[in-house]
Amino acid sequence: MATSDQRHVGQLATLMGLRQEPQELEQVVYGKFTALRVAFDTLYGPGQAFVLAGIEGPTARTARKLVRQVDLAVGRLGQPGLVLPPPIVVGVHLDAVAIEAHGSHSSGV
């Protein structure tokens, strides 16, 4: 893994409060971010991960691009006054405040 990618993975570790090897951490972040995307599309309909959280294209496989996707999504979900549409799955919702709070330790990458 390139030195710059290792640095970005380390920044993701700080962001997520994890202490793991860079490759392991990248897989953890990738898995959690993919799960978030699936949750948006499942709860709000196909393509809503992009519309609501700004997540476009496939989940990135490189640390640098993954950091950008995570930062963009957390930033959008943390906007004051964000109102999510009614979910297509009755009785289930995403807590955007909790998602933003979990990622609020962003290193500004």
C-alpha positions as CSV (number, residue, x, y, z in Angstrom):
1,M,0.0,0.0,0.0
2,A,1.4,3.4,-0.9
3,T,2.6,5.7,1.9
4,S,-0.2,8.3,1.2
5,D,-2.8,5.5,1.3
6,Q,-1.5,4.3,4.7
7,R,-1.7,7.9,6.0
8,H,-5.3,8.2,4.9
9,V,-6.1,4.8,6.5
10,G,-4.5,6.1,9.7
11,Q,-6.7,9.2,9.5
12,L,-9.8,6.9,9.1
13,A,-8.6,5.1,12.2
14,T,-8.7,8.4,14.1
15,L,-12.0,9.3,12.6
16,M,-13.6,6.0,13.7
17,G,-11.7,5.6,16.9
18,L,-10.3,2.3,15.9
19,R,-6.9,0.7,16.5
20,Q,-6.3,-1.8,13.8
21,E,-3.8,-2.5,11.0
22,P,-4.3,-0.3,8.0
23,Q,-5.6,-3.1,5.7
24,E,-8.0,-4.4,8.4
25,L,-9.2,-0.9,9.1
26,E,-9.9,-0.2,5.4
27,Q,-12.0,-3.3,5.2
28,V,-14.0,-2.3,8.4
29,V,-14.7,1.2,7.0
30,Y,-15.5,-0.2,3.6
31,G,-18.0,-2.7,5.2
32,K,-19.7,-0.1,7.4
33,F,-20.0,2.4,4.6
34,T,-21.4,-0.2,2.2
35,A,-23.9,-1.1,4.9
36,L,-24.9,2.5,5.2
37,R,-25.4,2.8,1.5
38,V,-27.5,-0.3,1.4
39,A,-29.6,1.0,4.4
40,F,-30.4,4.2,2.5
41,D,-31.4,2.5,-0.6
42,T,-33.4,-0.1,1.3
43,L,-35.2,2.4,3.5
44,Y,-35.7,5.2,1.0
45,G,-35.6,3.5,-2.4
46,P,-33.1,2.8,-5.0
47,G,-30.6,5.6,-5.7
48,Q,-31.4,7.5,-2.5
49,A,-27.9,7.0,-1.0
50,F,-26.8,9.4,-3.7
51,V,-29.6,11.9,-3.3
52,L,-29.7,12.0,0.5
53,A,-26.0,11.5,1.4
54,G,-24.2,12.4,-1.8
55,I,-22.8,8.9,-2.1
56,E,-22.2,8.3,-5.8
57,G,-20.6,5.4,-7.7
58,P,-19.5,2.2,-6.0
59,T,-17.9,2.3,-2.6
60,A,-14.3,3.3,-3.1
61,R,-11.6,0.6,-2.6
62,T,-8.7,3.0,-2.0
63,A,-8.2,4.8,1.3
64,R,-8.1,8.3,-0.2
65,K,-11.3,7.9,-2.1
66,L,-13.0,6.2,0.7
67,V,-12.2,9.0,3.1
68,R,-13.7,11.5,0.6
69,Q,-16.9,9.5,0.3
70,V,-17.2,9.1,4.1
71,D,-16.5,12.8,4.7
72,L,-19.0,13.9,2.1
73,A,-21.8,11.6,3.4
74,V,-21.2,12.5,7.1
75,G,-21.1,16.2,6.1
76,R,-24.4,16.0,4.3
77,L,-26.1,13.9,6.9
78,G,-24.9,16.3,9.6
79,Q,-26.4,19.4,8.0
80,P,-28.6,21.3,10.5
81,G,-32.3,20.9,9.7
82,L,-31.8,17.8,7.5
83,V,-35.2,16.2,7.0
84,L,-35.2,12.7,5.6
85,P,-38.2,11.6,3.6
86,P,-40.6,9.0,4.9
87,P,-39.0,5.5,4.6
88,I,-40.6,3.0,2.3
89,V,-40.2,0.5,5.1
90,V,-42.8,1.5,7.7
91,G,-41.6,1.9,11.2
92,V,-37.9,2.1,10.5
93,H,-35.7,5.2,10.3
94,L,-32.1,6.4,10.1
95,D,-30.8,8.7,12.8
96,A,-28.8,11.2,10.8
97,V,-27.7,13.0,14.0
98,A,-26.2,9.7,15.4
99,I,-24.5,9.0,12.1
100,E,-23.0,12.5,12.0
101,A,-21.9,12.3,15.7
102,H,-20.2,9.0,15.0
103,G,-18.1,10.7,12.3
104,S,-17.7,14.1,13.9
105,H,-14.1,13.4,14.7
106,S,-13.2,13.9,11.0
107,S,-9.6,15.0,10.4
108,G,-10.6,17.2,7.5
109,V,-9.1,14.8,4.9
